[in-house]
Amino acid sequence: MHPASTASTQQALPRGPVFGWSSLVREELPEIPSVEDLAHTAFTTSGRAAIFQALLQMQLPANSVVLVPTYHCPTMVAPILLAGHTPAYFGIRSDRLPDLHSIPPSTGGQARAMIVSHYFGLAQSLRDVRQWCDERGIALIEDCAHCYFGTAGERPIGAWGDYCAASLSKFFPLPEAGLLGSAMHALKPHNMIRQGLRAQTKGWVDVLETAAKYERMAGLNQILGAVFNLKRKSRSLATTRGPAPAPSADAMMRTCDMARIRQQPLGASMFLRKVLPRGRIVLQRQRNFNIYSQLLSNVGGADAMVELPKANVAPYVYPLWVDDADRIYHQLRKEGMPVFRWDTLWPGTPTLKNDRGLAWSRHVIQLLCHQDLTEEDVCYAAGRLVSLLDGEASAPAN
C-alpha cells in the first residue's frame, strides 16, 4: 500500500462521522465493551457537559483544586472553572500516562479531583493513578472523550474512574451528545432541561445537511443538496490563516460553548445512538488506523508515537509527531484534510520538568480515523502529509 493522490480533492474530507446509507451497514461487533455498559449512565449534550456534571455529582467545596494534564483541549478546563473550582496541572509521560512525580506534595494534598485522559482513543491501565488517588482521597474523572469502546488494561474503559465523561458525537453521526458514567456511584438527578422544538428540528436538519454535503445518501443527494444550497452560506476555516494569537481565558471560555451544559441531548442524537449498528464503527476505525500506521511509521521528519494495541479499541486518531509541525499542520488544514492539533492550551498552563505535554501541543498532529473515511481518503491524507514532509508546498492540481 502506498500514499495515494487519487481520492477526490473537490471538497474537504469529513472531520467527523457522517450519516448515510453506510451507517446502516452491519458488521459483526467484536467482543469489546462500551462506556454505555457501566452500571450508571446519563446522557448530556457533550463530553465537556459530562465533566461539568461529574464535578456537580461530587459536591466539592467551592474553589476545590482539580488536577488536569498540561496536554489538554480547553473544553477540559472550562467545566472546572464554570463549576467554581481551580485547575492545577500535571505533566504527561512519553507513555501517555500522568507523571505523578510532577505534582508537588502540597498540591496533591489539596486536590479533591483529578481528570485523566485516554489520549488518541488508545486506552490503557490507570491502576497506578487509581491507587495514587485513593491514597490521597482524590476523586478520579476518567476522560473517555476519545474512547467510547475498548478496554483500559485490566478494566473496561470508564471503570477506573469514580466518574467518566465520553463524547458520542466523535463516534456516531450525531449533531451532539455526551455521556456521564460511573461503575462506582449511582448518579444523582441532574434536573436537565429539555431542548425546544426549534433545536430538536435543527438537530435533524444538521444530520441531513452534512449527509448531503458529503453525498452519503445515494438517490437523495441531489434533492437534499438543492434544498440545503439555498440556505448554505460561504464559510472559511480560521486555521487557513495560520496560527491565531493566544486567546484570553474569557475568550477561550466563550469558544468552549458552555451555555448548553445543563440541557438534555437532542432527540435526533438519542434516536440515532439507539438504532445505528456498532460493528462498522469499531472495525473501520481499526482499519484506518492501521493504514496510517503502514504509510507513516517510517517517514523522515516525523515519528510514529504508537501502535494499535492488541487489546480491543476503537481509536479516535492516529497521532504523529512532526518536526516541522507548524508549516505542515496549517497547510493540511487549508487543504481540508481530517487533522487537528491541541495547540491552544489554557492560559497559565505551566512548563514542568520532563513533561511531554507542551511539546505534544506543538508537534503532535492527530489524523482522524473515523468510520466515514474510506481507505482512499486515508491514503490521500497520508500522501499529502508525506508530500509536505518532502518539501512540497501546495496541494496537487485537481
Number of C-alpha atoms within 10 A of each C-alpha: 7 12 21 17 18 12 16 12 17 8 11 14 22 19 18 20 21 29 24 20 11 13 20 13 13 13 14 11 13 13 9 16 18 17 26 19 16 18 14 16 20 18 23 30 23 28 29 30 30 29 32 25 24 23 21 14 16 15 9 15 10 10 14 17 23 26 26 24 25 26 26 22 18 20 21 23 27 26 23 23 15 12 19 14 20 17 24 20 22 27 26 22 15 14 11 20 19 24 19 16 11 17 17 10 11 8 15 22 13 15 21 22 22 24 23 21 27 21 21 21 21 27 28 23 17 23 13 12 19 16 12 15 18 12 9 13 15 21 20 24 27 25 27 27 28 24 30 28 27 25 24 22 14 12 15 22 31 33 22 23 24 20 30 30 35 30 26 25 21 23 26 26 23 24 22 22 26 26 27 31 31 26 19 14 13 13 18 11 8 14 9 14 12 14 14 9 10 8 13 16 13 14 20 16 15 15 19 20 21 21 23 25 18 18 18 19 17 11 9 12 18 13 10 18 19 11 13 17 12 8 8 10 8 5 6 9 10 11 15 15 12 15 14 9 7 13 14 11 15 10 10 19 19 12 13 16 13 17 9 15 22 18 18 21 25 24 19 20 23 16 11 16 18 9 9 17 17 21 16 21 24 25 20 21 25 21 19 27 24 16 21 25 20 15 18 21 16 11 14 12 13 21 16 17 15 15 13 15 11 6 14 20 27 31 31 27 25 28 27 22 19 23 16 14 19 16 15 22 27 20 22 21 19 19 18 19 26 22 21 19 18 18 21 18 22 23 13 11 17 15 15 16 10 13 21 19 25 22 14 22 19 19 22 27 24 19 24 27 30 30 26 26 21 17 18 16 23 27 24 22 26 24 20 24 23 20 17 19 20 12 10 13 12 13 15 10 5 9
